[in-house]
């Protein structure tokens, strides 16, 4: 990466109102058939352009072609029955009606490869593509086949690896796995969660990232955060083992969260996507606030390994708020970039 402090987002951006109901998760599509296919591509082009106009360095599809960051991938797999739904507790936080695993998991066809090729055609900038992580996937399903969280996660890791290899071949520069579940199930993360993640990235030559956050700014998550106390030390449980793992980049939440910044010392040596934009609030950060967060992170992360980012996806925000927050991210990164240049 040539630019110092290259900016990016955690992944999702709001969808246009003509494509899906705004400011809603799992929002149903408003188009059908070929109109939906075209509409998704048009939305992807807009999401890319908005990132470019805000000066984002590492761009993404804004997750415009998927309904949800976990469900859409699972919908493309065999072994999952979407009619047969059970209510489970997601990340120990809220109940949701989820599909059932009824047989062996397999990926019969590519999921996002055509979308990734389409994005690759639109830009020469580095692109990042997000996939759900194995542990977060198993937490969004009822398992009536393997009856083992570890084995089901391992099976997902294998199909994620197939998808990731094709994303790499399509020209994706960074493949990111979203693992909010890593902030909840610490013993399992250390026992087998990180091993599953390493299985998912096996043989990849492109860069790899894991995104671990406190979730979208939805009520279930903000209520949960209120129970976490004054210091959020969840990262402390999983960082030591992640530091030893083959993952290149760790994407985490900083601004407005109660994560003690010194926990970043536990992943010394890794590249870090530092969340400098709060996605749970409509208040637009000032460039100075973004710069402050980045300066704090620089005490624990070498400048050439720091990637300014958002805390999480921005799908539930309004387009205007998301746009303003992207601009703030760029402006804040520019301040610190200048300071680093002056210091040298
Ligand atoms: Zn997130």
Boltz pocket constraint, residues with backbone or C-beta under 6 A from the ligand:
constraints:
  - pocket:
      binder: B
      contacts: [[A, 10], [A, 180], [A, 211], [A, 212], [A, 213], [A, 214], [A, 215], [A, 216], [A, 311], [A, 312], [A, 313]]
      max_distance: 6.0
